[in-house]
């Protein structure tokens, strides 16, 4: 059990980097891309009860207005939204790391004529009303546009944090249909949903979309996890909202969040003495640390911290020997994102050497599992995707306790 727990903790650490090591590209992003949330076995300590989150929640070249107000994509690098003559065209530029193909989705208004020259695109009639979610990261975006009740199935409810969705699963209103190549295709054919949204890794051993496409089901690939800019990742809310003809509403929610993010970021920008920080824990003597251009590194930078491995090139989670981490981070001011640990004792139980770090000795260890279910569904990985401004506030409050006044932590908590 302890070995399984530790292995799963490494999966979390790698996913925190929101990318993969150059030497482990496919493995890392495959793990992130096929899970609803991270399947975990957590220590036998009391879990935090989930609470309702209140968060600011080859084609024709002609262009013409369609049914919804037009919006632009300003931060996300991995998808485009174009307004054509009578339909919208969504294109996922990189469906998985290293992919040499893109995927296009033509969103045609209900009752409208489908253009004859859309053979290269999957046609979806909008607005949709039934949505299958194979990742919990889509849930906060649906909640923002009041479309959470449109969910008819998920892969599994075990690791979902959202209390409404958990309740609907328990009540039989939302089905669980599995994931990967073993997904319940027959059940989905019977349900006939409007859209099945999933991520992909490029590996047939992990992915659901090949069998869904073969069955003629309307599968949509979402690769938000490849975005390294926190704002770019959050902008995928517009991608989801477009299927409901609500991208203009999502755009307003997103713009308000960007303002909050930039404001809190600016509050830390003037700090001259930046506290040092390192992240994650080791697995069998090796630490996996996010590169300097990764999602995690960018959040730490925007929070005004000195991430000790910001010099690592790329976006991947790089393997570093335990001894090398001790040499550089033994006297670091803060230690974040420590797997499943809920307190200092459970952290030291993973490896007694952890108690040698200054951050441990001074109680400056913070974890992002303040909101977790008894099964290990962690809200940081769920609603945090849509709300990087709240994550950033937590981080700044950790590094500069007096800067934001009486801040109440949301995703993070200090280990005691």
N, C-alpha and C positions, 0 to 999 in steps of 0.2 A: 504493500500500500504506500509506504513512504517513497519508494522509488517511482511509483506511478505519479504520486503527487508532485514529486520534484520534476519529472519529465514534463508534466502538464504546466508547471510553473514556467519552465523554459519556453514553452509555446507562447504563454502570455508575454514573456519578456521580449521575444522576437516580434510578436505582433505589436507591442508598444512602439517598436521602431517604425511600424507601419510600412515595412518593406522587408527586404531580405539581403543577406550577405551576398556579395558578388560570387562567392564560392558555393552558395546555397540558394540561389535565386528561386528555383522552382519549388523547393521544399518549403521555404518560409512563406511565400505568398500563396502556395497551395493551401497551407494550414489556415491562413487568414481568410481566404476567399470562400471556403466551403462551410464555414461554421456560422450558425445563427448568432451565437455568442460563444465564448470559449468553453467547451465541455470541460468541467473541472471537478476535481474531488477536493473539497476544502477541509481544513482542520476541524476537528470536533469542538469548535467553539461557537458561541452564540452568534447567529447571523443577524444582520440588521434587517428589520421588517421593511419590505418595500413600501414606499409612500408615493402618492401621486405627485409627479413632477410638474411644477408650474414653471415653464421655461418659455422665453420669448420664441416661442416656437418658429452607284452610277444613276444619277437622278436628273430631272429637268433643271434648267438654270433659271427659269422664270420665277419672279418673286411677286407675291401679292398678299394682302392681309387675309387671315383666316379668322376663326371664331373668337379667339382670345387676344387680349392685348399683348403686343410683342415685347419681349424682354431680351436683354443681352446677357452673355456669359462673360464675366470679367476676371475671375480668379481661377476657375477650374481649367485644367490643361487637357483633360482627357475626354471631353465630349463637346459637341457643338449642337446648337439649336438654330435651325433655319426656318424661315417662313416662306413657303412656296405658294403656288397658285392653287388654293383650296385645300392645303394640308400643311402640316408641320413635319420637318425632317430632323430627327435626333440621330446623331452618329456617335458611337463609342469608338474613339480613335485607337485605343489600346485596350482590348478586353482583358488581357492578362500580361504579365511581364514577359517580354520577348516575343509577343505575338506579331505576326506579319500580316494580319488581316484586321479589318474593322467591321463593325456591325451597324447597319442602318435600320431605323424604324420610322415608317411613315404613319403619322397620326392624322387620320381622316375623320372629319366630323360624322357623327351618326346620321345616316340617310344620305350622305354625300357620295358622289361618284368617285370610285377609286381610279386614279390615273392609270392608263394602260402601260406606262413605261416605268413601273416601279418593281420590276422583277428582282432587282438586287436588294430590295428592302422588305422587311416584315411589316405588313399592314395591320394597324390597330385602329379600331373605330372608337372615337372618343366623344364624350367623356366615358371612361370605364366605370364599372360599378362593383366588380368583383376582382380582388387582388390576392395573389398568393405570394407570401413573403418568405424567402429562403434565407434571410438574414435579419437579425434584430436591428441592425443599423438603419433600416428603412422606416422603422416604426415612428421615431420622433418626427420625421418629415411628414408622414401621414397624419400624425396628431396635430401638427401645426396648421394643416389645411382642413381639419375636421373630417378626415377620411379614414380614421382608424376603424370605424365600423365596416368599412368595405373589405376588410381582410376576411377571407373565407378559409384559409389554410396557412400553416407555417410548417417548417421542417420538423421542429420539436419545440415544445413549450418549456423544456427543462431549464433552459438557460436564458429565458426571457425575463426581463426585470419589470416591464410595464405592467402595473397591477390590473388594469382593465383587460388587457389581452390575456393575461394569466387567468382571470376570472372567466372570460369567454371560452377559453380552451377547456377549463374545468367543467363548464356548463354545456359543452358539446356544440357551441355555436361556431367554433373554429376547429378545423380538423388538423391533425398532425400527419404529415405524409412522407416524412423521411427526407433524405438528401443523398447526394452523390448518385452514382449509377444505379443504386438500389432504391431510388425514390419510387413511390407508389404511382406509377404511370396510369394504371387502370383506374384508380380512384380519381386522378386528375381528369382523365377523359370523361368520366362520369360527371364530374363537377362542372366541366366546361367553363373555367374562369376566363375573364377577359385578358388577364396578364399574369404571368408567372415570372417574378423577378428574382434573379440569382447572381452571384458572382462566379468567377471562373478562374482556374489556375492553368489551363492548357493541358492538364493531365486527365486522361479518361478514367484513372483510378479514383479521382476526387470529384469530378464535375458531374453536374446533373444535366446541363443543357444539351449534350449530344443525344441522350435518350429522349428528352422532351421534344427536341426538334424532329427526331425520327418519327415520333408519334403524331406530328403535326400540331403540337400545342404551341400557344403564343408565348414563347419564352423570351425574356428580355435580360441581357447581360448588363450588370451594373458594376463598374470597376472603380468605385469611389475610393477604395482602400489604396489605390496607386497614387492618389494625390498626396503630396507631401506638405503643401501649404494648408494649414488648418482652415483658412477661409475657402480655399479651393475645394477641400473635401466637403465642407458644409454647403457649398453651392450646388451640390448634387441634389439638394432638395427641389431645385427647379426642374431637374430631369424627371423626378418622380411626379411632381405636380403637373407636368405637361400632359400626362396621361389622363388627368382629370380636367384639363383645360383651366387649371388654376395656377399656372406658372407666374402670372402677374401678382397674385396673392402671395405666393412663395417669395417672389422678388422683393416685395415690401418687407416681409418678415426678415429676409436675409439682409437687406440693406440696413435695417435697424440694428441687427446683430453686429454688422461690420462697424457701425458707428460706436457701439459699446466696446467692441474689441479694440479699436484704435484708440479710444479714450483711455482705457485701462492700460494699454500698452504704453502710451505716452507718459503715464504717471510713473512708470519705472525707468523710462529712457534716460532721465537726468541723474540717475544714481551713479556715482563715480566708483564706489567700492562694491564690486559685485561678488556676492557669496559664491563659493565653489560648490559644485554639486555633481554627484554621480548617480546612476540608476541601475535597477535590476538586481538580480542575485545570480549566483553561479550554479552550474549544473555539471557534476562530476569534474570539478576543477577548472571549468571554463566558464567565463562570463561572456554573455552576448550583449554588446553595447551598440546603440544606434549611431549611425554615421552623422557627420556634421550637417548634412543637408536633409536629414530625416524629419518626419512629422514631430517626433518627440524633441529633437534638438531645436527645431524652430520655436516650439512652445517655450522651451527653457530660455532661449535667447530673447524672445519677446517679453519674457517675465523678468529680464534683467539679471539672469544668473550666468555664472561662468561654468558652463558644462565642460568638464575636464577632458572629454573626448570629442570636442567640437572640431578638432583637427583631423578626425577620420574622414577620408574622402567618401563621397557617395551617400546613398540613402539607406544602405543595408545595415543589418545587425551583424557586426563583426565579432568573431570569436577572439577573446583575450584571455591569456593565462591568469589564474587566480593571483599568482605572485606579482604579475605586472599591474593588476588592479590595486593590490595592497600598496605597492610602491608609489603609485600616483594618487590614490584616493584615501589613504589611511588618515590623513588630516583634513579631509574635505569637510566643509561646514554642514552640508545636508546630504541625505541619502533618500532617494525616492523610488517608488514603484517596486516594492519588494515582494512580488508574487502574492501568495495567499496569506502572508503574515497579518494577523490582526492585533498583535502586541509584540513587545520586545522579546518576551520569553519564547514565543513561537518562532520568531526570527532566529534567535540564537540556537534553537533546537534543530534548525535546518543545518547549521554548521557553526560549531563553537567559535571559529575564527572570526565570525561576524562581530563578536563582542569587542574585538580589538580596534575597530574603526572608531575614530573620534566622534563621528555623527551618532553612532550607537551609544557611546558612553555619555554623551551630552543630551541624549534624548531628541536628537534632530532627525528622526526617521519618520517619513510620511508615506502613507500608501493611498492608492487611488481606489480602494474598495470600501469606502464609507457607506456606499449604497450597494448592498449585495443580498441576494436571496439565499435561502437555505440550500439551494441546489448549485449555487455559484454564479447565478446570473448577475453580472456587474454592470451597473448603470453607466459607469464611465465609458464602457465600450458600446453602449447603446445610445442614450441621449446625448452623451458627450460629443459624438460626431456632429450633431446639429448645433451644438452650443459651445464652441471653443472659447467664447468670451467668458463663460462661467469657469471653465478649466483654468483660463489665464488668471482670473481673479483669485482663484484658490492658490495658484502658484506664487503670485505676487504677494499674497498674504503670508505665505510660508517664508519667502525670502526677505520681505520687508514688512514685518508685523504691524508697524505703525502707519504704513502708507495709505491704507484703505479704510482706516477707522476700525469700527467694530465689525469686522467681516465674519460671517457665519459660513464655515466650510460646507461645501456641497458634495463634491466628489472625493475629496481628500480628507484624511484624518491623521492626527499625530499618534504614533504608537507609544503606548505607556508601558 
